[in-house]
Amino acid sequence: MTPSADLPPDFIDVRTSHGERRIAVRRREGRGPGLVWLGGFKSDMLGTKARELDAYAASHGRACIRFDYSGHGESSGDFKDGTIGAWLEESLAVIEACCDGPQVLIGSSMGGWMALLAARAMTAQKAKSRAKLKGLVLIAPAPDFTEDLMWARFTPQMREEIARNGVWYRPSDYGDPYPITKRLIEEGRNHLLLDGMLDFGCPIRILQGVQDEDVPWQHAFKLTHCLPSDDVVLTLVQDGDHRLSRPQDIARILAAVTELAEG
């Protein structure tokens, strides 16, 4: 499937407890259940998986929302100012502004954490919200990554640099180094999920590459232990990496989306 051409985004002014941001959104009208893309850490809505999801939505006449968190892509703000809480508030504001009726949340990497947090909030507020939770598709989900996959693995020297300078620049295989701020780590502790049970009353599909060096497959297993035993399926891709962007990976993702959206 070839991604469709991208039109310029619309912008939503989102006022949160962390300040006001202009959030870039691409909204495709169509039938429900709608699809909501939640991207990863330092990624944007023009990435391969996001654009393939939009192309799928176009070919199936289905509603689809993509957006960039503040400090990402075409949205305003500085990436260094971002926190899990700020990005969650933005995600919920976009869902509330743009979505009506049942929605399938599709989250990649950090977006998996966002999807789980958004699902919890939507479940708690379902009587007040126009958007309803239909299901979750999680791709290499990274809940609690600031604590479990960053801080717990940092060397004493890295931790000292964060304490001293307020930031450490993490090398990346995907471009410029990522600034990991003290605020990101500390604020992330307000949103940890893997220390209790999570029950959203909807089906969940998880796709995880065994060769993933950023989010190890054991992390996906840890997540499944926090989820109900019914209608949760974890698919391990033996030769899959973190991105899961190959044609065969995209096919698996879209098959999971189809199952939940049409089920």
C-alpha positions, 0 to 999 in steps of 0.5 A: 500500500502506498501512503497518500499525499499529505495535505498541510495540517490544521492546527489546534490551540491546546491549553494545558497545565503545562502551557499553551501549544499549537498542535498540528493535526491531520484529520481524515473524515470517514466512517467509524470506528475512527483510528487515532495514531499516537507516535513515538518519542521524537517521531512525527506523523509523517513517518512510514507507519503513520502515513500507511495507516492514513492510506489504509483509512483512505482506502477503507473510507474510515476516519483517521487522526494523526498529530504531532506532540509539542516539540515534535514535527509541525507542532509548536514548542521545544522538544526539551520542554516536553514531558509525558504529562504534557504530551498526554494532555495534548493527546487527550485534547486532540481526541476530544476535539477531533473524535466522535464515537468508537475509536481504535488507538494505535500507539508506537513505542512511546505512543504505546504508553500514550495510548494506554494512558489515554485509554485509562483517561477515556475509560474514567471519563466515558460518560462525559466524552464524545470519543469512546474506546473501541480497542488498542493496537500497540507497536513495540509499546514502551510504557514507563520507558523513562524509568525502566528503559532509561533511568534504570539503565543509565550509568552513574556518569549519565545520572550525574550529568542529568543532575548537574546540567538538567539534561543528557544527550542520548545518541540516536541511530535515527538522527541527532542525539535526543535530549533527556531532561531531568524534568522528563525523568522526574515528571514521568514518574507521575504516569507509571503503569506497570506496577498495577492492573490495567483493565479498559474493557476493550481488546488489545493487540500488541506487536513486538520485534524480538530484535528490538534494541530500544524496547526489548521484547521482555518489556512487552511481556511485562505489560501483558502481566498487567492486562486482563487475560481475555482478548489480549494478543501479543505477537512476537516478530522473530526478525523484527526490530524497533521500527516494525516498518517493513511491508510485512510489519505494516501488513501485520499492523493493519491486520490488527487494526482491521480486526479491532475496527471491524470486529 
